[in-house]
Amino acid sequence: MATRVPIIVATPPGPEATRWLARSKETMVPYNRPFYYPLVVAGNEGAVVRDVDRNEYIDWNSGLGVLNVGQSNPKIIEAMTKRSREFHALFLYGFCIEKAR
């Protein structure tokens, strides 16, 4: 990903995003995903999001967690992967009790 953004390769919505949006309108329930803007995300890293047409933007959309640690933060991914190997939904109640103590 770039260090200076935005990088506009194709005027948004680009040809690939336009195809994805058309498919979505044909197949998805209209209220399932509101289209405030024509962004079809392909990837992200740090504070940068890349769309399916290779445009890159500062990610102002992902929420507080991303603002604090960045997209795909390796430390967060490692911690989540480790925890997911140890955790099972059936043990949620016991896990919550232990953490509450």
C-alpha positions in Angstrom: 0.0 0.0 0.0 1.0 3.5 -0.6 2.4 5.9 1.9 0.7 8.9 0.3 -3.0 8.7 -0.3 -5.3 9.1 -2.0 -4.2 7.4 -5.1 -6.9 7.4 -7.8 -6.2 4.8 -10.6 -9.8 4.8 -11.9 -12.4 7.5 -11.3 -14.7 6.2 -8.6 -16.7 4.1 -9.0 -14.3 2.4 -11.4 -15.3 -0.3 -13.8 -14.8 -3.2 -11.4 -16.6 -1.4 -8.6 -19.5 -0.7 -11.0 -19.8 -4.4 -11.8 -19.8 -5.3 -8.1 -22.4 -2.7 -7.3 -24.6 -3.9 -10.2 -24.4 -7.5 -9.0 -25.1 -6.4 -5.5 -28.3 -4.6 -6.5 -29.5 -7.7 -8.4 -28.9 -10.1 -5.6 -29.0 -8.3 -2.2 -32.0 -7.1 -0.3 -32.1 -3.3 -0.8 -32.0 -2.5 2.9 -29.3 -5.1 3.6 -26.4 -2.7 2.8 -27.1 1.0 2.2 -24.9 2.6 -0.5 -23.8 5.9 0.9 -20.9 5.9 -1.5 -19.7 3.4 -4.2 -16.8 1.9 -2.3 -16.1 -1.8 -2.9 -13.2 -2.7 -0.6 -10.5 -5.2 -1.8 -8.0 -4.8 1.1 -6.6 -2.6 3.8 -3.4 -2.0 5.8 -2.8 0.5 8.5 -4.9 3.6 7.8 -5.3 2.9 4.1 -8.1 1.1 2.3 -7.9 -0.2 -1.3 -10.9 -0.7 -3.5 -11.3 -3.3 -6.3 -10.1 -0.8 -8.9 -6.8 -0.3 -7.0 -7.7 3.2 -5.7 -6.3 3.9 -2.2 -7.8 6.2 0.4 -7.4 7.1 4.0 -9.8 4.9 5.9 -12.2 7.1 7.8 -14.9 4.5 7.8 -13.8 1.4 9.8 -14.4 2.6 13.3 -12.7 3.1 16.6 -10.7 -0.1 16.7 -9.1 0.6 13.4 -8.4 4.2 14.4 -6.6 3.0 17.4 -4.4 0.2 16.0 -4.7 0.3 12.2 -6.0 -2.2 9.7 -4.5 -5.7 9.8 -2.2 -4.9 12.7 0.1 -7.9 13.0 0.1 -7.8 16.9 -3.7 -7.8 16.9 -3.9 -10.6 14.3 -1.4 -12.7 16.3 -3.4 -12.2 19.6 -6.7 -13.0 17.9 -5.4 -16.1 16.2 -3.9 -17.4 19.5 -7.1 -16.7 21.4 -9.3 -18.3 18.7 -7.3 -21.5 19.1 -8.0 -21.6 22.8 -11.6 -20.4 22.7 -14.9 -22.2 22.0 -18.4 -20.8 22.2 -19.5 -23.4 24.7 -17.0 -22.0 27.2 -18.2 -18.4 26.8 -20.0 -18.4 30.1 -17.1 -19.7 32.1 -14.7 -17.3 30.3 -16.9 -14.3 31.1 -17.0 -15.3 34.8 -13.2 -15.7 35.0 -12.6 -12.4 33.3 -15.2 -10.7 35.5 -13.3 -11.9 38.6 
